[in-house]
């Protein structure tokens, strides 16, 4: 018996999943940009939690965004470390 195993080509379903993930990621990025530009139009009650040493998001920008939001009920919790 041969030790080399045949590999199946990528299935159309697998390729469709990859395409869908790229589309969702793009839509998510566009939605984030739209939210930044129209923060005053967001009226959903909001809880924002920030970590003091977060290296992924900029806390000052998050606080600014929360302040610009049109929501009546906004809560900010900041964890120092």
N, C-alpha and C positions, 0 to 999 in steps of 0.2 A: 504494500500500500504506500502511496506517495505521501510524504510528510508536508507537502505544500498544500494549504487549504485554499480553495477558491474563495475570492471575496465577491460579495454581492455589490453591484453598483448602487449608488445612492438612490433611494426610492423617491418618486415624485412627492410622496407625503413628507419625507424628510426635508426636501428642498422647499416645499411649501411652508413648513414650519419656520425655517430659517428666514424666508422672505417675510413672513408674518411678524416675527420678532423684530426685524429691522424696521418694518412699517410702524409697529407699536412704539418702538423707541423714538422714531422720528416724530410721531404724533405727540408723545409725552414731552419731548423737548419743545415743540411748537406751543403746546398748551402752557408750559412753564413761562415761555416768553410772553405769551398773551396775558397771563395772570400778572406778571410784573408790570406790564404796560397799563393794565386796567384794575389795579388793586382796589381802587375806590368803589368799583362795581361789585366786589365780593362782599356779600352780606351774611354769609354763613357764620354761626358762632364758631369761634376758633380757639383752640388750645395749642400754644407753641411752646415746646420745651427745647432749651438750648444747653449744650454742654460747654463748660468753661474752656476746656482745652481741645475743642473740636478742630480738626485740621482739614475737614472736608468742606464745611460751610463757613461763611463769614458771619459771625454773630451780629455785628453791627448792621449788616445788610438785611439780615432776617428781622431785627428789631425795627428797622426803617420800613420794611415791607408791611409788618404787622401794624405799625402806626398809620400807614397809608390806607389800610383796608377799611372798607365802609361798614364792616360788621359792628353792631352795637355791643355785642358781648365778645370780648377778646381777653384771653388770659395768657400771660407770659410767665413761665417758670424757668429760672436759670440755675443750673447746677454748677457750682464753682469749679469742680474738678472732675 
